[in-house]
Amino acid sequence: MDEPCAERRLLFVANVDWFFRIHFLPLALILSREGFDVTVAAEDTGQGKRIREAGLRFLRWPLSRTGTRAAAEFRSFLRIHRLYRSERPELVHHLGLKAVTYGSIAARFLGIPAVNMVTGLGSILGGAQGTSRLFLERLLPLALRHPASRLLVQNRNDRAFFVRRNWVEAEKVVDIGGVGVETERFAFRPEPEAPPVRVMFAGRMLWDKGVGEFVEAARRLGKPANRAVRFLLVGPADPDQPRSIRPDQLRAWEREGVVEWLGFREDMPDVLAGGHIVVLPSYYGEGLPKVLMEAASAGRAVVATDWPGCRDAVLPGETGLLVPPRDPEALARAVGYLVDHPDIRRSMGRRARRLALERFGVEQAAGRVKRVYELLLNLEPRMEGCHRLPAGKPEETP
C-alpha cells in the first residue's frame, strides 16, 4: 500500500470491546503499521486489555448494546461528543448501530469526517418496534447523512437496503466485501483422519443464526448406524440479545447426545483444522460472516444458507453448498452428502483456500478501507455543512 500522510489520527468507535477484538483488530493493526495513529473506544468487558497488549491505545466508552432508555442513551451520546472534543481525531470509524448513530451525529456537529461500517443488518433492522423503530427511522438516517462520510457495507443486499430507503446517497455507500481474515494464521491443513467426521457450527448461540436447524439436522443424520459423525457448537451464548439461546438449553442438547457445546474458543485455527465441514444455517442479518471466510482460508468445505452475506462467501458447488433458510431437512441432506463424499469435500476445501487467498485476505480488506479513508481526508477542506474544531491543545475529558 502507498504511504499515507504521517500519523493521521484515527479513532475506532465500537459498541463493545470483544466485537472489535474478534472482528477488527487485525485490520486496525495493519492500518497502524501503515502510518495511522490508531485509538479504539468501546465499552470495556475485559477485552480492552487485550487490545492494548496488541499495541493500540484503548479508551472506555460506557454503553448498553441493547438499552433503549432515553436518558441513558442521551448520556452515551454526550460521552462520545466529549470524547471527540478531547481526542480531536482527524477521522472516526464507527462499528455497530449505536456507534454509527451517536458517533456520526457527534462527528457531524464537530466537523470530523466519519466512516460508518455496518457489519450486517442484524436482528434490530429486521424487526425493530417501539423506541427502537423510532431510533432507526429518525436518528440513523440523520447520522448517515453526515456530508463528509461514507457507509461501508459487506454485501450487495445491505447496500440496496440503505439506498432503497433513501437513508444515504448511493454514491456514498461502499461494499468492501468483508473485513478479511488472516490467511497465514488460518492456514490450510489437511483434514484429520475420519471417522468420525466433525461437523461444526461456529458463532454466537442465537436462534436466528440457525442453531436450532443445526441441532435438528444433527438429529436426522445421527440415525443411520453406519455414519460416524460428531456435531459441534463452537461459540458463546449472548444473553444481551433477545434471540439468544439459554445455556441450559445448550446443555440439554448435550445431555441428549445430539451435539457438543464447546463454548467460546480462542484457538479457532486449531478448532477448524480439527474439523471436516463448517455449517452456518443463518437467517440473521449477516454482513460477510467471518467464520465462512476463516473456514475457506483453512480449506474446509461449508454448508450455508442461500441468504444475504452467507451466499456472498460461497461459490455453490465449488467451495460448498447452499440450502434454503429454516429448512433442517435440506440442511441434513447437504451435510450428509459431504459426509458421504470425502473426495468432493476435500476438493471443495482446496478451492475454498484459493478463494480466500484471492478475495478474503485482511490485507486486501485494509487496502479497500484505506482508500475510503484517503478519499475522506482529501475531501476534508471542501466539507459543507460542517464546522471544524480549531487546532490546539486537546480538552480534558470530563
matplotlib code that plots the C-alpha trace (Angstrom):
import matplotlib.pyplot as plt

x = [0.0, 1.1, 2.2, -0.4, 0.3, 2.3, 0.3, -3.2, -5.2, -7.8, -10.3, -12.3, -15.6, -17.3, -20.3, -18.2, -14.6, -14.9, -16.6, -13.7, -11.0, -12.5, -13.5, -11.4, -8.2, -6.1, -7.3, -6.6, -3.1, -2.4, -3.6, -1.4, 1.6, 0.6, 1.1, -2.2, -2.2, -5.0, -7.1, -10.0, -13.0, -15.7, -17.5, -14.9, -16.0, -12.4, -11.1, -9.7, -6.5, -6.0, -6.4, -3.8, -1.5, -1.7, -0.3, -3.3, -4.5, -7.9, -10.4, -13.6, -17.0, -19.7, -22.7, -25.5, -25.7, -29.4, -30.7, -33.4, -34.0, -33.9, -31.8, -29.2, -28.9, -28.6, -25.7, -24.0, -24.2, -22.8, -19.9, -18.9, -19.3, -17.0, -14.6, -14.3, -13.7, -11.0, -9.2, -9.7, -9.4, -8.9, -11.1, -13.5, -14.5, -17.8, -18.7, -22.1, -25.5, -25.2, -21.6, -22.7, -25.7, -24.3, -20.8, -21.7, -24.1, -21.4, -18.8, -21.2, -21.6, -17.8, -16.8, -14.9, -15.0, -16.7, -16.6, -19.7, -19.5, -22.5, -21.4, -24.8, -28.4, -28.7, -32.0, -32.9, -33.2, -35.4, -38.0, -37.5, -40.5, -41.4, -38.4, -36.1, -38.2, -38.1, -34.4, -33.9, -36.3, -35.2, -31.7, -29.9, -30.8, -29.7, -26.4, -25.8, -26.4, -23.2, -21.9, -18.2, -18.9, -19.1, -21.1, -19.3, -21.3, -20.2, -22.7, -24.9, -28.2, -27.1, -26.2, -29.6, -31.3, -30.0, -30.2, -33.8, -34.9, -33.1, -31.2, -27.9, -27.0, -26.0, -22.6, -21.7, -22.2, -19.2, -19.4, -16.0, -16.8, -15.9, -13.2, -10.9, -9.2, -5.5, -4.8, -1.4, -2.9, -5.8, -3.5, -4.6, -4.1, -5.2, -8.3, -7.8, -8.5, -12.1, -14.3, -15.7, -16.4, -16.6, -19.3, -19.2, -21.3, -19.2, -20.7, -22.9, -25.6, -28.6, -31.7, -31.5, -28.0, -29.7, -28.6, -31.9, -31.8, -28.3, -29.4, -32.4, -30.1, -27.8, -30.7, -31.6, -28.1, -27.4, -29.9, -28.0, -25.9, -23.2, -22.5, -20.0, -20.5, -19.9, -21.7, -20.0, -21.3, -18.5, -19.2, -20.6, -24.2, -25.1, -27.6, -27.8, -29.6, -33.4, -32.9, -30.1, -30.3, -30.1, -27.1, -29.5, -31.0, -27.5, -26.6, -29.9, -28.9, -25.6, -27.3, -29.4, -26.2, -27.1, -24.4, -21.4, -21.2, -17.5, -18.3, -16.1, -12.7, -9.6, -7.9, -10.1, -7.4, -6.9, -10.6, -11.2, -8.2, -9.7, -13.0, -14.2, -17.3, -18.3, -22.0, -23.8, -27.5, -28.1, -31.1, -29.7, -28.8, -25.3, -22.6, -20.0, -19.7, -16.2, -16.5, -17.1, -14.0, -12.0, -13.3, -12.4, -8.9, -8.5, -9.5, -12.8, -16.0, -19.0, -22.8, -24.5, -27.9, -28.9, -29.1, -27.6, -24.0, -23.8, -24.3, -21.6, -19.0, -19.6, -19.2, -22.0, -20.8, -17.2, -16.4, -19.5, -23.3, -26.2, -29.5, -32.8, -33.0, -35.1, -35.0, -33.4, -34.2, -32.3, -29.5, -29.3, -29.2, -26.4, -24.3, -24.9, -23.7, -20.4, -20.0, -20.5, -18.3, -14.9, -13.2, -15.7, -15.5, -11.7, -11.8, -14.1, -11.8, -8.8, -10.9, -12.1, -8.5, -7.8, -10.9, -9.7, -6.3, -8.0, -10.7, -10.7, -7.2, -7.2, -4.5, -6.9, -9.7, -7.3, -6.4, -10.1, -10.8, -7.7, -8.8, -12.1, -10.1, -7.9, -10.9, -12.5, -9.2, -8.7, -12.3, -11.9, -11.1, -14.2, -16.8, -20.1, -22.5, -19.7, -17.8, -14.3, -12.9, -9.9, -6.5, -5.0, -4.5, -7.0, -9.6, -9.7, -12.4, -15.0]
y = [0.0, 3.6, 5.5, 7.9, 11.2, 10.6, 9.8, 10.7, 10.4, 7.6, 6.7, 3.5, 3.6, 0.2, -0.8, -3.3, -4.3, -8.1, -7.4, -5.1, -7.5, -10.5, -8.8, -5.7, -5.9, -7.4, -4.7, -1.9, -3.2, -3.1, 0.5, 1.3, 0.0, 2.0, 5.2, 5.9, 6.8, 4.4, 4.7, 2.4, 3.4, 0.9, -0.5, -2.5, -6.0, -7.1, -7.2, -3.7, -5.0, -7.4, -4.5, -2.5, -5.5, -5.8, -2.2, 0.0, 2.8, 1.9, 4.2, 3.1, 4.3, 3.2, 1.9, -0.6, -2.5, -3.1, -0.4, 2.0, 4.3, 7.8, 9.3, 6.6, 6.8, 10.6, 10.2, 7.8, 10.5, 13.2, 10.9, 10.3, 14.0, 14.9, 12.2, 13.7, 17.1, 15.8, 13.4, 15.6, 12.7, 13.6, 10.6, 8.4, 4.9, 3.7, 0.0, -1.1, 0.5, 2.8, 3.7, 4.6, 6.7, 8.6, 8.8, 10.1, 12.7, 13.9, 13.9, 15.9, 18.6, 18.8, 18.6, 15.3, 13.0, 9.7, 6.1, 4.2, 0.4, -1.9, -5.5, -6.8, -5.7, -7.8, -8.6, -5.0, -3.8, -6.8, -6.3, -3.2, -1.9, 1.0, 3.0, 1.0, 1.7, 5.5, 5.2, 3.7, 5.8, 9.2, 9.1, 6.6, 8.3, 11.6, 10.1, 8.6, 11.9, 13.4, 15.2, 14.1, 10.4, 7.0, 4.0, 0.7, -2.5, -6.1, -7.4, -6.1, -6.7, -4.4, -1.7, -1.9, -1.8, 1.6, 3.1, 1.9, 3.7, 6.9, 6.9, 7.6, 8.6, 5.6, 7.1, 7.3, 3.5, 1.3, -2.5, -3.6, -7.4, -8.2, -7.2, -10.1, -12.9, -13.6, -16.2, -17.1, -17.7, -19.6, -21.7, -24.7, -28.0, -31.5, -32.9, -35.1, -38.8, -39.9, -41.3, -39.6, -36.7, -33.5, -31.0, -27.7, -24.6, -21.6, -18.3, -16.8, -19.1, -17.3, -18.9, -16.6, -18.0, -21.3, -23.2, -24.9, -26.1, -27.3, -29.4, -30.8, -31.8, -33.5, -35.5, -36.6, -37.5, -39.3, -42.0, -44.2, -46.6, -46.7, -42.9, -41.8, -38.0, -35.6, -32.3, -29.4, -26.0, -23.5, -20.1, -18.2, -17.6, -13.9, -13.1, -9.4, -10.5, -11.2, -14.3, -15.8, -19.5, -20.1, -22.1, -24.6, -25.4, -25.9, -28.3, -30.1, -30.8, -32.1, -34.5, -35.7, -36.6, -34.8, -32.1, -31.0, -27.3, -26.2, -22.6, -19.7, -20.7, -18.5, -21.2, -21.1, -22.0, -25.3, -25.8, -25.5, -27.7, -30.4, -30.4, -31.5, -29.4, -25.9, -25.1, -21.7, -22.1, -18.4, -16.2, -13.4, -10.0, -11.1, -8.9, -11.3, -13.9, -14.1, -17.8, -18.6, -16.6, -18.4, -21.8, -21.0, -19.9, -23.2, -25.2, -26.5, -27.1, -25.3, -25.6, -22.3, -20.8, -19.0, -15.8, -12.3, -12.4, -16.2, -16.6, -13.9, -16.1, -19.3, -20.5, -23.0, -26.4, -25.3, -24.3, -25.6, -26.0, -23.5, -24.6, -22.7, -21.0, -22.6, -26.0, -28.6, -31.4, -29.7, -28.9, -32.5, -33.7, -31.2, -32.1, -35.8, -35.5, -34.0, -36.6, -39.4, -37.9, -37.1, -36.6, -33.9, -32.4, -32.1, -30.7, -28.0, -27.2, -26.8, -24.4, -22.5, -21.9, -20.4, -18.2, -17.0, -16.0, -14.3, -12.3, -12.7, -11.6, -9.0, -7.0, -6.7, -5.5, -3.0, -1.6, -1.2, 0.6, 2.8, 4.1, 5.3, 7.0, 8.8, 9.9, 11.5, 13.0, 14.6, 15.9, 17.5, 21.1, 21.1, 19.9, 21.7, 22.0, 21.1, 23.3, 22.2, 22.5, 24.8, 23.1, 23.3, 21.5, 18.7, 19.3, 17.3, 14.6, 15.5]
z = [0.0, -0.6, 2.5, 3.9, 5.5, 8.6, 11.8, 10.8, 14.0, 13.5, 16.2, 16.0, 18.0, 18.6, 20.7, 22.7, 23.1, 22.3, 19.0, 17.9, 19.0, 17.2, 14.0, 13.5, 15.5, 12.6, 10.2, 12.7, 13.3, 9.6, 9.4, 12.4, 10.6, 7.5, 9.5, 11.1, 14.8, 15.9, 19.1, 20.0, 22.1, 23.2, 26.2, 28.2, 29.1, 29.9, 26.3, 26.4, 28.0, 25.1, 22.6, 24.5, 24.6, 20.8, 20.6, 20.3, 22.7, 24.2, 25.8, 27.6, 26.1, 28.5, 26.5, 26.7, 23.4, 23.7, 26.1, 24.9, 27.9, 26.5, 29.4, 29.3, 25.5, 25.6, 28.1, 25.7, 23.0, 25.3, 26.3, 22.6, 21.9, 24.8, 23.7, 20.2, 21.6, 23.8, 21.3, 18.2, 15.7, 12.1, 11.1, 13.0, 12.1, 13.7, 14.2, 15.4, 15.2, 18.2, 17.5, 13.9, 15.1, 18.1, 16.8, 13.3, 14.7, 17.1, 14.2, 12.1, 14.8, 15.2, 11.5, 11.7, 8.7, 9.5, 8.2, 9.3, 9.0, 9.0, 9.7, 8.8, 9.3, 12.5, 14.2, 15.1, 11.5, 10.7, 13.3, 15.4, 17.3, 19.6, 20.7, 18.5, 15.5, 16.3, 16.8, 13.3, 11.4, 12.8, 14.2, 12.0, 8.7, 10.3, 11.2, 7.7, 6.0, 7.5, 4.5, 4.9, 5.5, 3.8, 4.7, 4.4, 3.9, 3.3, 0.8, -2.1, -0.1, 2.7, 0.1, -1.5, 1.9, 2.8, -0.7, -1.2, 1.9, 0.9, 4.2, 2.3, -1.2, -3.4, -4.2, -0.5, 0.1, -0.5, -0.5, 0.8, 0.7, 4.3, 6.8, 5.8, 7.5, 8.5, 5.8, 7.3, 10.8, 9.3, 7.2, 5.1, 6.8, 5.6, 7.1, 10.2, 9.9, 9.8, 11.1, 12.9, 10.6, 12.6, 11.6, 13.3, 13.7, 14.9, 16.0, 18.8, 20.1, 18.5, 17.2, 14.1, 13.3, 12.6, 15.7, 16.1, 12.5, 13.0, 16.0, 14.1, 11.2, 13.6, 15.0, 11.5, 10.5, 13.7, 13.0, 10.4, 12.4, 9.8, 9.8, 12.4, 12.7, 15.6, 15.7, 17.5, 18.6, 18.9, 20.4, 23.4, 24.5, 24.1, 26.8, 25.7, 22.5, 22.6, 20.4, 22.4, 23.3, 27.0, 28.3, 30.0, 26.5, 25.1, 28.0, 27.5, 23.8, 25.1, 27.5, 24.7, 22.9, 19.7, 19.8, 21.9, 23.0, 23.2, 24.2, 23.2, 21.8, 21.3, 19.2, 16.2, 13.7, 15.6, 16.0, 12.3, 11.5, 13.7, 11.7, 8.3, 7.5, 8.7, 8.8, 9.0, 8.5, 9.4, 8.6, 10.8, 9.3, 8.3, 6.7, 5.3, 8.0, 9.4, 10.1, 6.4, 5.5, 8.1, 7.0, 3.4, 4.5, 6.5, 3.5, 4.8, 2.7, 4.0, 4.1, 4.4, 3.7, 0.5, 2.5, 2.2, 3.4, 3.5, -0.2, -0.8, 0.8, -1.0, -4.6, -4.8, -5.9, -5.8, -2.2, -0.5, -0.7, -0.2, 1.3, 1.9, 5.3, 8.1, 6.3, 8.6, 6.1, 3.2, 5.7, 6.7, 3.1, 2.2, 5.2, 4.7, 1.1, 2.2, 4.9, 2.4, -0.3, 1.2, -2.1, -3.2, 0.3, 0.1, -3.4, -2.2, 0.7, -1.7, -3.9, -0.8, 0.2, -3.3, -2.9, 0.5, -1.0, -3.9, -2.0, 1.7, 2.9, 5.7, 3.8, 0.8, 3.1, 4.8, 1.3, 0.5, 3.8, 3.5, 0.0, 1.7, 4.4, 1.9, -0.1, 3.0, 4.2, 0.8, 0.9, 4.3, 3.2, 1.0, 3.5, 3.5, 6.4, 9.0, 11.4, 12.2, 15.7, 15.8, 16.1, 19.5, 22.8, 23.4, 26.0, 29.2, 29.1, 31.8]

ax = plt.figure().add_subplot(projection="3d")
ax.plot(x, y, z, "-o")
ax.set_aspect("equal")
plt.show()
